[in-house]
């Protein structure tokens, strides 16, 4: 992987996300929350908006940039930075980044995103194209974690 500096994203626990979603009662409030979470992501520098970091399978443009942190030749954690040209999609990738950035590859693979999405009823608030894009983002994160494990 190429060398570059990433701005660390804010972190978010599953419990905090569940609490936030419970507070947002309507579909509109939940979509607004998703957009607000996306605004918390650090800006992605233009030089990182490259094809190699694009997530395939998303209608919108989504960039997911990993930085692998190693100790003694082992990947100890992966830091992600991400961005999208669509507000809701940026919020969705932001949620993933805030939940998973800074975790080890195995922790990323073990994280029960499906269970969390079901608890949040997240896909009830997304059109099929955004839901497919979300799955593409998760798949890309898992591919990265597997490749450095």
SVG drawing of the C-alpha trace seen along z (x, -y; Angstrom):
<svg xmlns="http://www.w3.org/2000/svg" viewBox="-42 -18 51 31">
<polyline fill="none" stroke="black" stroke-width="0.4" points="0.0,0.0 1.1,-3.5 2.2,-5.8 0.0,-8.7 -1.4,-10.5 -5.0,-10.0 -7.0,-12.1 -8.4,-9.8 -12.2,-9.7 -14.3,-10.1 -15.3,-6.9 -18.7,-5.6 -19.8,-2.5 -22.7,-0.3 -24.5,-1.2 -24.1,-5.0 -25.5,-4.4 -28.4,-2.4 -29.2,-5.2 -29.0,-7.8 -31.4,-5.8 -33.8,-5.2 -34.0,-9.0 -34.7,-9.6 -38.3,-8.4 -39.3,-9.0 -37.7,-7.9 -36.9,-11.5 -35.2,-12.0 -33.1,-8.8 -32.1,-9.9 -31.1,-13.3 -29.1,-11.6 -27.3,-9.5 -26.4,-12.7 -25.2,-14.4 -22.9,-11.5 -21.4,-11.8 -20.6,-15.4 -18.4,-14.3 -16.0,-12.6 -12.7,-14.5 -12.4,-15.8 -10.8,-13.4 -7.9,-15.0 -8.3,-15.2 -5.2,-13.1 -6.9,-10.2 -10.0,-10.4 -8.4,-7.8 -10.0,-4.8 -8.0,-2.4 -10.0,-3.6 -13.4,-3.7 -16.0,-1.2 -17.5,0.7 -21.2,1.5 -22.4,-1.9 -24.5,-4.3 -22.8,-7.2 -19.0,-7.7 -17.6,-6.3 -14.0,-6.3 -12.7,-4.1 -9.1,-4.6 -7.4,-2.1 -4.2,-2.6 -2.8,0.5 -0.9,0.0 1.7,2.7 3.8,3.8 6.3,6.6 5.2,7.3 1.6,7.9 -1.4,5.7 -2.5,4.4 -5.3,2.1 -6.8,0.5 -7.6,-3.2 -10.1,-4.2 -11.0,-7.5 -13.9,-7.8 -16.0,-10.2 -18.9,-10.2 -20.5,-12.7 -24.0,-11.9 -25.0,-13.0 -26.8,-9.8 -24.2,-7.5 -21.5,-9.6 -23.4,-9.1 -23.6,-5.3 -19.9,-5.0 -19.3,-7.3 -21.1,-5.0 -19.0,-2.1 -15.7,-4.0 -16.6,-5.4 -17.6,-1.9 -14.6,0.0 -11.7,-2.3 -8.9,-1.6 -9.9,2.0 -7.7,5.1 -8.5,7.0 -10.0,9.8 -12.2,7.4 -13.5,5.9 -14.4,9.4 -16.0,10.4 -18.1,7.2 -21.8,8.1 -22.8,5.5 -25.7,7.5 -27.1,7.8 -26.6,4.0 -28.3,3.1 -31.2,5.4 -31.4,3.8 -31.5,0.3 -33.9,1.4 -31.5,-0.5 -32.5,1.1 -36.1,0.1 -35.0,-3.5 -33.0,-2.9 -34.0,-2.6 -32.6,0.7 -29.8,-1.1 -28.5,-2.6 -28.9,0.8 -26.9,2.5 -24.2,-0.2 -24.1,0.3 -23.5,4.0 -20.7,3.1 -19.0,0.9 -19.2,3.7 -17.8,6.2 -14.9,3.9 -14.0,3.3 -14.1,7.1 -11.9,7.7 -9.3,5.2 -9.4,6.9 -8.9,10.3 -6.1,9.2 -4.0,7.9 -4.9,10.5"/>
</svg>
